């Protein structure tokens, strides 16, 4: 015989559920308002985020110099100049070999297009020159009809490039100030906050900074592994521009999804125009294998150890961030998830009951002590 429901318990359960639902609704509303404000301030927030990422990379050197007696401004200036020199060196490693072999690459591209045309003209496609010409004419007509949208796209692209340059300049300046005055931030923040907030917020901020540093260093390690493995594969196959392609692979690792696709496309294209279709397919297979190892083995394992997150959480965070905010969402998904975990763990520490110490019974407690 089934037990009947208790009206009192049912009413209490519904009331508790309603209160929890209202509380959750208020939390979600506050989160939505915070995200809306963040979106309105994104032109300022994004350079700040990039500046923090750069600071986590350069802070170990600045800290080393400061501990050796260097003044904060001098240490920050030297580290900033060295960072800019490294960036310019990376650009030179990519640009100089490409420029020196641009003629051969151009000829290779032309030969590759001609080979594709000859292959299309043979069986099983049997596409004639007149069909290719008509297809080209149709493409040209379509381009002429969409001149307005192309102009808009070009203007949007120019605006994006300009915004990117402005963001990069602001991020470098912010990095300098973070390196110079960063250690004074938490003491200043402690003095500005009242009561318990003066302890909680600086503690969470310090833990969040350590977590952000772990993320950036782990991402750099993952990019280095990608560059080494792909570079070795390109070197074995005799593909030209191995060093620039390896550097490009390392740099693009900091831009999830699109960065890997771009670096892989460039490597496959150079292999195609220089060594032929067979080596291009081999390079494509190498890149796919390395990217699969990165996404499913290297990155989850390295970041889960450095961030204290499970590998499955990292995969789900990247997927969710990409769906919500594209490339930027994929880039920020893992550090945001790690920062949320930091706040959650600290809240649990503060809200949890302290562990009870086991009672010890001595000879005077009335217990029987075996002789």
C-alpha positions in Angstrom: 0.0 0.0 0.0 1.5 3.3 -1.1 2.0 6.1 1.5 -0.2 9.1 1.2 1.4 12.6 0.8 1.5 14.8 3.8 -0.1 18.2 3.0 2.2 20.0 5.5 5.4 18.5 4.1 4.2 19.1 0.5 3.3 22.8 1.3 6.7 23.3 3.0 8.6 21.8 0.1 6.7 24.0 -2.4 7.4 27.1 -0.4 11.1 26.3 -0.1 11.2 25.6 -3.8 9.5 28.9 -4.5 12.0 30.8 -2.3 15.0 29.1 -4.0 13.5 29.8 -7.4 13.1 33.5 -6.6 16.6 33.7 -5.2 18.0 32.0 -8.3 16.0 34.4 -10.5 17.4 37.4 -8.7 21.0 36.0 -9.1 20.4 35.5 -12.9 19.0 39.0 -13.2 22.0 40.5 -11.5 24.3 38.4 -13.7 22.5 39.6 -16.8 22.8 43.2 -15.7 26.5 42.7 -15.0 27.1 41.1 -18.4 25.2 44.0 -20.1 27.3 46.6 -18.3 30.4 44.6 -19.2 29.4 44.6 -22.9 28.9 48.4 -22.8 32.3 48.8 -21.3 34.0 46.2 -23.6 36.3 48.8 -25.3 37.9 49.3 -22.0 37.6 45.8 -20.5 39.2 44.0 -23.5 42.5 46.0 -23.4 42.5 45.4 -19.6 42.1 41.7 -20.1 44.9 41.5 -22.7 47.1 43.6 -20.5 46.6 41.2 -17.6 47.5 38.2 -19.9 50.7 40.0 -21.0 51.5 40.8 -17.4 51.3 37.2 -16.3 53.8 36.3 -19.0 56.3 39.1 -18.1 55.8 39.3 -14.3 58.4 36.5 -13.4 61.2 38.5 -15.0 60.0 41.8 -13.5 59.8 40.1 -10.1 63.3 38.7 -10.5 64.7 42.2 -11.3 62.8 43.8 -8.4 64.2 41.3 -6.0 67.7 42.1 -7.2 67.3 45.7 -6.1 66.0 47.3 -9.3 63.5 50.1 -8.9 59.9 49.2 -10.0 59.8 51.8 -12.8 63.2 50.6 -14.2 62.3 47.0 -14.0 59.0 47.5 -15.7 60.6 49.6 -18.4 63.3 47.0 -19.2 60.8 44.2 -19.2 58.4 46.1 -21.5 61.2 46.9 -23.9 62.4 43.3 -23.9 58.8 42.1 -24.6 58.5 44.5 -27.6 61.9 43.3 -28.9 60.7 39.6 -28.6 57.5 40.5 -30.4 59.4 42.2 -33.2 61.8 39.2 -33.4 58.9 36.9 -33.8 57.5 39.0 -36.6 60.9 39.1 -38.2 61.2 35.3 -38.0 57.9 35.0 -39.9 58.2 37.9 -42.3 61.9 37.8 -43.5 62.0 34.2 -44.7 58.5 34.6 -46.3 59.7 37.7 -48.1 62.9 36.1 -49.3 61.0 33.1 -50.7 58.0 35.0 -51.9 58.9 34.7 -55.5 59.3 30.9 -55.3 56.0 30.7 -53.4 54.2 32.8 -55.9 55.5 30.6 -58.8 54.4 27.5 -56.7 50.9 28.9 -56.2 50.6 29.5 -60.0 51.9 26.0 -60.8 49.5 24.6 -58.2 46.5 26.4 -59.7 47.6 25.1 -63.2 47.8 21.6 -61.9 44.4 21.8 -60.3 43.0 23.1 -63.6 44.6 20.2 -65.6 43.3 17.7 -63.1 39.8 19.2 -63.3 40.0 18.9 -67.1 40.8 15.2 -67.0 38.6 12.3 -65.9 36.4 11.9 -64.0 35.4 15.6 -64.0 36.3 16.5 -67.6 35.7 20.2 -67.0 36.6 22.1 -70.2 38.2 25.5 -70.5 34.9 27.0 -71.7 33.2 25.8 -68.5 36.0 27.2 -66.4 35.7 30.5 -68.3 32.0 30.7 -67.8 32.4 30.0 -64.1 35.0 32.7 -63.8 32.7 35.2 -65.7 29.8 34.3 -63.4 32.0 34.8 -60.3 33.2 38.2 -61.7 29.6 39.2 -62.4 28.5 38.2 -58.9 31.5 40.2 -57.4 30.4 43.3 -59.5 26.9 43.0 -58.2 28.1 42.9 -54.6 30.5 45.8 -54.7 28.6 47.6 -52.1 28.7 44.8 -49.6 32.4 44.3 -50.4 33.1 47.9 -49.6 31.2 47.6 -46.3 33.2 44.4 -45.5 36.5 46.1 -46.3 35.5 49.1 -44.1 34.6 46.7 -41.3 37.9 44.9 -41.7 39.9 48.2 -41.6 38.0 49.2 -38.5 38.7 45.9 -36.9 42.5 46.3 -37.7 42.5 49.8 -36.2 40.7 48.7 -33.1 43.1 45.8 -32.8 46.1 48.2 -33.0 44.5 50.5 -30.4 43.8 47.5 -28.1 47.4 46.3 -28.5 48.9 49.7 -27.7 46.6 50.1 -24.6 47.4 46.6 -23.5 51.2 47.3 -23.6 50.8 50.5 -21.6 48.6 48.7 -19.1 51.2 45.9 -18.8 53.9 48.5 -18.0 51.7 50.0 -15.2 50.8 46.6 -13.9 54.4 45.6 -13.7 55.4 48.9 -12.0 52.5 49.3 -9.5 50.9 45.8 -9.4 52.3 44.8 -5.9 50.8 47.9 -4.4 47.2 47.1 -5.7 46.1 44.6 -3.0 47.3 46.8 0.0 45.5 49.8 -1.6 42.4 47.7 -2.2 42.5 46.5 1.4 42.5 50.1 2.7 39.5 51.0 0.5 37.2 48.2 1.5 35.1 48.1 4.8 34.9 45.3 7.3 35.2 41.7 6.1 35.4 42.8 2.4 38.9 44.1 3.2 40.0 40.5 3.7 37.7 38.5 1.4 38.2 40.5 -1.9 42.0 40.8 -1.7 42.3 37.1 -0.9 40.1 36.1 -3.9 42.0 38.6 -6.1 45.4 37.1 -5.1 44.1 33.5 -5.8 42.6 34.7 -9.1 45.9 36.2 -10.1 47.8 33.0 -9.4 45.1 31.1 -11.4 45.4 33.4 -14.4 49.2 33.0 -14.4 48.8 29.2 -14.4 46.4 29.5 -17.4 48.7 31.7 -19.5 51.8 29.5 -18.8 49.9 26.3 -19.6 48.6 27.8 -22.8 52.2 28.8 -23.8 53.4 25.2 -23.0 50.6 23.7 -25.2 51.5 26.1 -28.0 55.2 25.1 -27.7 54.3 21.4 -27.9 52.2 22.1 -31.1 55.0 24.1 -32.6 57.7 21.4 -31.9 55.7 18.5 -33.1 54.4 20.2 -36.3 57.8 21.7 -36.9 59.5 18.3 -36.7 57.0 16.9 -39.2 57.5 19.7 -41.6 61.3 19.4 -41.3 61.2 15.6 -42.0 59.1 16.2 -45.1 61.5 19.0 -46.3 58.8 21.7 -46.3 60.3 25.3 -46.7 59.8 28.0 -44.0 59.8 25.5 -41.2 60.9 28.0 -38.5 58.3 30.7 -39.5 55.6 28.0 -39.6 56.6 26.7 -36.2 56.6 30.3 -34.7 53.2 31.0 -36.4 51.8 27.7 -34.8 53.1 28.8 -31.4 51.6 32.3 -31.6 48.3 31.1 -33.0 47.9 28.7 -30.1 46.8 31.6 -28.0 43.8 32.1 -30.3 41.6 29.0 -30.0 40.0 27.3 -33.0 40.7 30.0 -35.6 44.4 30.3 -34.8 44.9 26.5 -35.3 42.9 26.6 -38.5 44.8 29.5 -39.9 48.3 28.1 -39.0 47.3 24.7 -40.4 45.9 26.2 -43.6 49.2 28.2 -44.2 51.3 25.1 -43.6 49.2 22.9 -46.0 49.2 25.6 -48.7 53.0 26.0 -48.5 53.4 22.2 -48.6 51.1 22.0 -51.6 52.8 24.7 -53.7 56.4 23.5 -52.8 56.3 19.7 -52.5 53.1 18.6 -54.2 49.8 17.1 -53.2 51.1 14.0 -51.5 53.2 15.9 -49.0 50.4 18.4 -48.5 48.1 15.6 -47.5 50.7 14.2 -45.1 51.1 17.7 -43.5 47.3 17.9 -43.2 47.3 14.5 -41.4 50.1 15.6 -39.1 48.3 18.8 -38.2 45.0 17.0 -37.6 46.7 14.4 -35.3 48.6 17.1 -33.3 45.5 19.3 -33.0 43.5 16.3 -31.7 46.3 15.4 -29.2 46.3 19.1 -28.1 42.6 19.4 -27.7 41.9 16.1 -26.1 45.2 15.2 -24.3 47.7 18.0 -23.9 45.5 21.0 -23.1 43.0 19.3 -20.8 45.8 17.5 -18.8 48.1 20.5 -18.5 45.4 23.1 -17.8 43.6 20.8 -15.4 46.7 20.4 -13.3 47.6 24.1 -13.4 44.0 25.4 -12.8 42.6 22.7 -10.6 39.8 22.0 -13.1 38.8 18.6 -14.5 39.5 18.0 -18.2 35.9 17.6 -19.0 35.1 21.0 -17.4 37.7 22.7 -19.6 36.3 21.1 -22.8 32.7 22.1 -21.9 33.9 25.6 -21.0 35.6 26.1 -24.3 32.6 24.8 -26.2 30.2 27.1 -24.3 32.4 30.1 -24.6 32.7 29.6 -28.3 29.0 29.3 -28.8 28.3 32.4 -26.7 31.0 34.8 -27.8 33.0 33.2 -30.7 36.8 33.5 -30.6 36.9 35.8 -27.6 34.6 33.5 -25.7 36.8 30.5 -26.5 39.9 32.5 -25.4 38.3 33.6 -22.1 36.3 30.5 -21.3 39.0 28.6 -19.4 40.3 31.5 -17.3 36.7 32.6 -16.5 35.8 29.0 -15.4 38.9 28.9 -13.3 38.1 32.2 -11.6 34.6 31.0 -10.9 36.1 27.9 -9.3 38.3 30.1 -7.2 35.4 32.2 -5.9 33.3 29.1 -5.3 36.1 27.3 -3.3 36.7 30.4 -1.2 32.9 30.8 -0.5 32.8 27.2 0.5 35.7 27.7 2.9 34.0 30.7 4.5 30.5 29.2 4.7 31.5 25.7 5.7 31.6 24.5 9.3 35.1 23.9 10.7 36.0 20.2 11.1 35.2 18.8 14.5 38.2 17.6 16.4 37.9 14.1 17.8 37.6 13.9 21.5 40.5 12.4 23.3 39.9 10.4 26.4 42.6 10.4 29.0 43.1 8.4 32.2 41.2 11.0 34.2 38.0 11.0 32.0 36.5 8.0 33.6 37.4 5.6 30.8 38.7 2.2 31.6 42.4 2.0 30.7 43.6 -1.5 30.0 46.6 -2.5 32.1 
